[in-house]
């Protein structure tokens, strides 16, 4: 038995939930795949996969072996990539996750040039406004605004920073007036991103002054693009990172409010699994993103 091939097959079975699909992805016949799996179970002395007429699932022993085997395969592929990186083109699937807004505004515009430069890298982009577990979900790179990770196996690297701003459409402000102080927000219709930390409490600072205001939301949404659309439609005042609304403010579709006051700023970070050798596909994508931020001078624009 080719033990490595058998382990690779088993991990693929666990991830796709099908012996047939796993065999196809590894270019094996179903009969050969069955022999590999049987030989692996014989070698280990344990049943790894339970099959019925309708479905396939892992046994407890199979789940434990999958968790360990997946990490071993990842380390082996990483070692191979580290040795051969200088002589082959970067290749493979790059799984990247970020908020929907960041995916739309920053990652997607980067992809045409990046994929043209590295055509053997396939980008698997996961737009999600919740933080995926990087290791359990096989994520290569996450872009997040939290300052730290509870898991010591995750490395954080700073990409940039952004202010959080308040803004509304000219039509809304014409109807309801322009707030002159943070306390005035209590009388206004607020559009709130519900995944923010304590989203209805706004802590303002202006030089030596501070003001903490509780606002009532007209709209709570778990995606920033919904909040932006509602503000463009004149529904109220939004609270969003400046990178999300910079273009709307620049073209006058939204008007900044209380811009001389500052809300706590957000740091935009890369998060990735801590490894001795960072895979080339991850390193190259990070470099491309850093180059994009520097070329557009985003941090200055978003923090001014």
N, C-alpha and C positions, 0 to 999 in steps of 0.2 A: 504493500500500500504506500502511495505517495502521501505521507502524513500531512504535509503542508497543503496539498491540493484538497485533501479530505476536510481539513479544518476550514479552508477558504470556502469550500462548498457548503459546509454546515452553517457558517456565518451568513452566507448569502441566503440559504433557506430560511434562517431565522428572521432575516430582514425583509424578504419578499413574501414569506408565508406560503411558499409553494416549491416543491421539489422540481417540478417541470420548468418553472420560470428560472429557478436558480441554475438548473442544468443549461438552459438556453443562454443565459448571460455569461456562463463560463465555457460555452461551446462544447458541452458534453452531451452525450446521448442520455436519455432518461435511465436506461439500464445501467450505464456506467456510473451515473450519479448515485443510483440506488446501491450499487456495490461499494462505492466509496463510503456512503453513509453507514452501511451495515458493518464494514470493516472498522470504521472509526468507533462505532458503538461496541463492537467486539473487543477492540483494543482497550477501551476505557472500562469495559465491564459494566456499562450502564446504558439504559435506554435514554436517548437524547430527544427524540421526536416521537410524538404520539400521533398516529394517523387514523382518521375515521373515513367513512365514505364521503363525508361532506367537507371536512376541514383538516388542517394540520396545525398542531400546536406543540410548544416546547414543554417538556417535563420540568420538574424542579431542577433536576441535574442538568438538563439542557440549558435552562436559563442561567445557571451558575457558570457553566462552561462557555456559554455565549458571551457573558460579560468579560470573562478573562480572555477568551480567544480574540474578541474584537480588538481589545487593546494591544495584544501581541501582534496581530496583523497590521495594525496601524503603525506600531513601532518599526516593524520590519519594512513596511513600505516607505516610512520616513527615512530609515537607514539607506535603503536603495536609492531614494531620491537625493539624499545628501552626497552619496558617492558619485552618482551619474549626472548630477545637475549641470556640471560644467561642460558635459559633452552631448547632452540631448536637449531638445526643446522642452520648456515647461509644459506639462500636460496633466490631464485629470479633471475631476469635478471639483469645483470650488464652491462650497456651500456658505453663503453669506446671508446674514439676517440683520435687519434694521427695521425701524418704524416705517410705515407706509409712506409718510411724508419724506423721510430721508431717502428711501428707495426711489421715489418718483423724482425728487429734486436734485439728488446728488449721485446716486449710484447709476441709475439708468442713463443719464447723459454721459457718463464715463465709459459705458460699455462698448459703443461702436469702435472707439480708438483702441481700447484694451483688447477686445476680441480680435480685432484686425492684426494687432501686434503679436498676440499669443493665440493663434487659431486652434491650438490643441488643448486649450483650457476651456472647459464648459462651465459657465456660471449658473449655479442653482441659487436663485435669489428668493429668500423667504421674507416677505413683508409681514411684520407682526408687531402689534403695539404692546405685546407682553414679552418678557425676557425668556427666551428659550434656554433650557439647560444645554450648555455648549457640548459637554461630553456625551450625555445620554442621547442627544439628537444629532450627533456627528456633524456639528457645525464647525466649520474651519475658522470663521471670523464673524464676530458680532460687532455692531456699532451702536453704542449705548451712551446715555447721559448720566448714568450713576457713577459715583466716584470710586467705588470699591466693589470687589466681588467676595462673597463669603467663602468661596472655594479657593484654597491656596494653590490649586492646580491651574488657575486661570490667571493669565498675565494681562495687565491693563497698560495701554500706551496712549498718551494724549494725542488727539488730532486737532482740536481747536476749542473755541468757546463761543458762546452766544448770549446776548441779553434775552430776557423775556420782556415782551412789550405788550401794551394795551393799544388797541386800534379799533376803529369803526369806520363805516362808510360815510362819505359826506352827507348822504341823504338822511342817515340816522341822526347825525349830529345836528343837522338843520332842524329836524323835528323835535329832538329831545334836549338839545343844548350840549355844550362841551364842558365836561367836569373840570373844575379848577383846582380841586384838592382831592386826595384819596378818599376823604369822607363823603364826597359827592357821589361816589360810586354806589352808595346804598340806594340811591333813587333811580338807578339805571338798570337796563336789561343786560345781563351778563351772559356770555357764551363761554362755557367752561369745558376744558379738556379733563375728563374724569380720571385719567390715569396719572395725573400730576400728584405730587405729594401734597396732601391737605389742600385740594384745589380751590376751595371756597375761602381760604384765608390768605390774604395778600400782605406780605411784609415789605413795606417800602422803606427806602433810605434815600435821603438827599443831603449830602455833606454830613453835618452832625445831627440832622433830624431823622427820626424814625416814625413810622406810622403803620400800625397793623389794623387791617380792615377786613371784616367778614362781609362777603358779598353773596347775595342770593342769585342763583342761576336761573335764567329763563330756559337755557338749553344745556344739558350735559351730554357729551359725546365722547366715545372712546377712540376717536380718530381725529387728528388735527385738521384733515382736509374737510371734514364735515363742518367743523367750527369755522374755518375760513370761508367756506361757501355760505354759511348762515350770515356771517358778517358782511360779505359782499352783497347779500340780499337785503341788507338793512335791518336785520333782526336785533342787533345789539352790539355790545363791546366785547371783543375777544381778548383772551390772555394767551399768548403763544410765544414760543421761541422766535427770535427775529429772523432766523434763517428760513422759517416757513412762510413768513409774510413779507420778506424783503422786497420781492418783485412787485407785489400789490401796493406796497407803500411807495416804491419808487415811481410807479406810474399813476399814483394819485387815487387808485381805487379804494384804498384804505388810508385813514389819517391817524398818525400816532397821537396818543392821549397821555397826558401827565409824563411827557418824555424827559422832563428834568428830574423825575424820581426813578430810582433803580430798584427792580426786584432782584432777588438772588439769581445769579447767572448760572448757566448750565455749561458743564464741560463735556465736550463730545469726545468719546474715547473708543479706541479699538479694544476688543477683548478676545483673547484666543487662548487655546490650550498651551500651557507651559511645556516646552519641549527643548531638548538640547539643540536640535537643528530645526529652525522654522522652515516648513515646506516652501519651495520656491514659488508655488502658485499664490500662497498667502503673502509672502514677502513682496512679490511683484505687485499684487493688488493694493497692498498698503502703500507702497511707494507711489503708485499711480494716483491714489486718493490724496496723499500728501502733496504731490505736485499740483493737483487740481486746486487744492485749498490755497497753496502759495501763489499760483498763477492768477487767481481771481482775488487775492487778498481778502478772503472771506472773513477771517477773524476780525480784522479792522472794521470791515463793513458791518458785521453783525454785533460788534460791541460798542460802536460809536453812538 
